[in-house]
């Protein structure tokens, strides 16, 4: 009974965290980072980068921006037409600016950023636990397979396949989860 409860709970949490990672928006900068209509028109008319930077500096003077480009210029996204806050990056796959962007994840078809990074870490953790649970469950049959104590049926190769797949995914996800835990501990992102 405990075995079934653990199995179902780990599977439900795995699916829930995967769902939340996919469908939680990664968060975009607020409207205060957008240029006013007059500033935007003036910015687009200007051809000299120095003049454009002066417009951006005026617009950003009251905003909490500490990160600039290497040439000390205010970071601006031409696609989204907004001043980029610190750790904000434009995702070309989603075509939006994402706060505290970590990466665009093809496994969830979404950017991993400020609002859904927690769910992404939970997804990795529950995936890791689920793979460990499957590998540990199949381990006794895997040992019987190698000692020739398992009856000679076609299902014995399924046991071998399931154990190796669970173990390989466990190792892969463990390295990814460890890396992201290290990033969280250092307050960094993959970008």
Secondary structure, 3 states (H helix, E strand, C coil): CHHHHHHHHHHHHHHHHHHHHHHCCCCCCCHHHECCHHHHHHHHHCCCHHHHHHHHHHHHCCCCCCCCCCCCCCCEECCCCEECCCCCEEECCCCEEECCCCEEECCCCEEECCCCHHHHHHHHHHHHHHHHHHHHHHHHHHHHHHCCCCCCCCHHHHHHHHHHHHHHHHHHHHHHHHHHHHHHHCCCCCC
